[in-house]
Amino acid sequence: RLGELVRPYLLRQRHRGKIRMTEGLAVIVVERAVDGMMVSLLLFLVLFFMPRAHIESYERVRIGAYVALLVFLGVVTMLGVMFASRRHLMSFLERFGLLTGTPLGQRVLSITRAFLSALQVLPNARTFLTFIGITAVYWCLVALGYNVLSEGFDLGLPILGSMAMMATSVVGVSCTG
């Protein structure tokens, strides 16, 4: 998990003067939010096709899938709203006297401005949909990797089971820290 905080620092070091640490962090927040949304959605969809032999376990995973999907969809939506209304948001923060009158307030404004600016990494719907598509392909390939590993250990896990196992473990790690 600490690696996520190191990535913006390394980006800043590698691209001195071009990328601020806050901008790198914004990109990572977008990436993680979309990853979480995609894997939660995949888990949600896979659960429709899973057997319900152990109904108590199934219900727990299903509730977790709903919660995770709602949380990640909420974060992605919030980031989209922040991006769409970034001028109004900055104007509001700049008018808020407490923030503009202190060095700490100026720093908060600077960080917020850089974060909102970095949300332009996905500047339009086409780029965003391409990003979503690539993310979906990536996570399907990860699930395929789980399937190949299950074959290597002679577990005979079907592809649907591999997808469920991958999505459950990723959502579980994402939501529990």
N, C-alpha and C positions, 0 to 999 in steps of 0.2 A: 504493500500500500504506500509506503514512503517513496517508492519509485515514481509515483504519480506526481509528487511534489518536486522530485529531482529533475524530471523531464523539462519543466519550464526553465529551470536554472541552466540546464545543459543547452537548451535552445538559445537562451540569452547569451551564454558563453560562446557558442559556435557562430552566432550571427550578431556580433557586437554592434550596437547602434541601430540594428534593423528590427529586432524583436525584443519587446519588453517582457519581463517575467510574467506580468499580469496578462499580457496577450497570450502567452503560451499556456497559462493556466486556463484561460477562457476556452481555448481550443480543446484542451483536455476535458474540461467540464462538458462541452458539447459532445465530444467523442464518447465519454462515459455515459452520459444521459441517453444517447441514441443506442449505444450498446445495450444498456439495461432495458430500454424499451423494446428493442428487437428480440433479445433473449426471452424477456417476459412474455412477449407476444407469441414467440415460438412455443414456449412452454404452455401457454394458454391454449394454443391451437392443437398441440400434440395431445393434451389431456382429453380432448374430445374423442380421440381414437384409442385411448388406453383402456385396458380392461379394468373393471372395478371390483376385482376379487377381494382386495383388502380395502374395503370402503372407508375405514377410518383414516388410513394413510393417504388414500386418494383425496379425501375431503381436505385434509391438512395441506397437501400440496396444491390443491385447487384454490383454496383460500389464499395461500401464499402467492400463487400466480396472479390472482385478482389484485391483491394488495400491491405487489411489485409492479404490475402493469399500470395501475392507477398512479402510483408514486412516480414512476419514470415518465409516463405520459404527462403528468403534471409538471415535472421538471422541464421536459422538452417544450411544453406549451408556455411555461413561464419564461424560458429563454427566448422563445419566439416573440412573445409579447414585449419583453425587454428590448429586443432588437428592433421591433416595429415601432416602439414608442420611445426610442433612446433619446431623441431630442427633447421630448416632453419630460422624460425622467431626469435628464441632466438639468434642464431649466428649473424643474422643481427643486432639485438638490442645491443648485446654485442660489436659489432664492431663500433657502432655509438658512437663516442668519448664523446659526450655531456652527454650521459646516464651513462657511466662508470666512469666518472671523478668526480662526485658529490655525496654526500650522498642521495640527492633526486633521482638521476639517479639510484643509487644502490637499493633504495627502489622500484622504478618503475620496475626494472629488477626482483627483488625478488617477487613482486606481480604478475607480468606477468608470471614468471616461475611457481608459485603456481597455478595460474588460468589455465594455459595450462596443468599442471600436473593433475589437477582435472577433466579436460575434459575426462580423462580416465575412468570416471564413466561408460561409454558405450564403452568398449574396442574392441568390434567386431560387425560385421553386425548382427549376431544372437541375441546378447544382445540388440542391438539397435532396431531390429524388434520386439522383445518381449516387449520392453518398448513402442514402438509405438502401439502395439496391446492392451496392458493394458491401455494405455491412451485412445484409441478409445472406449474400453469397458466402462471405467470410464465416459466419456462424454456422451455416449449413455444412461447410467444409470441415469445421471443427467437429461437428456432430459425426460426419463421415469418418474423421480420424478416430473418434471414440469407437465407431463400429469396427474399423480395421483393428484397433487394439483388442476389442472383445474377441474377434476372430483369432488373433494371435495367441490369446490365452484360452482359446477353445471354450468360450462362454456362449457362443451362438446367439448373441443379442441381436434382435432384428433392428433395422435402421430406425424405426419408430422408438424403440427402447433406448437406442443410442442418443437420439435427439432428446428424449425425456431426461435421460441421465445427465447429459451435458447441460441442458437448460436448468434443471433442478440444482445442480451443483453451482453453476454460475450465478443464478438468482440467489441461492442460499448464501454464497460468499458475499455477493454484493449487498445483500440486505442485512447481514449479521456483522459485517466488518471483519 
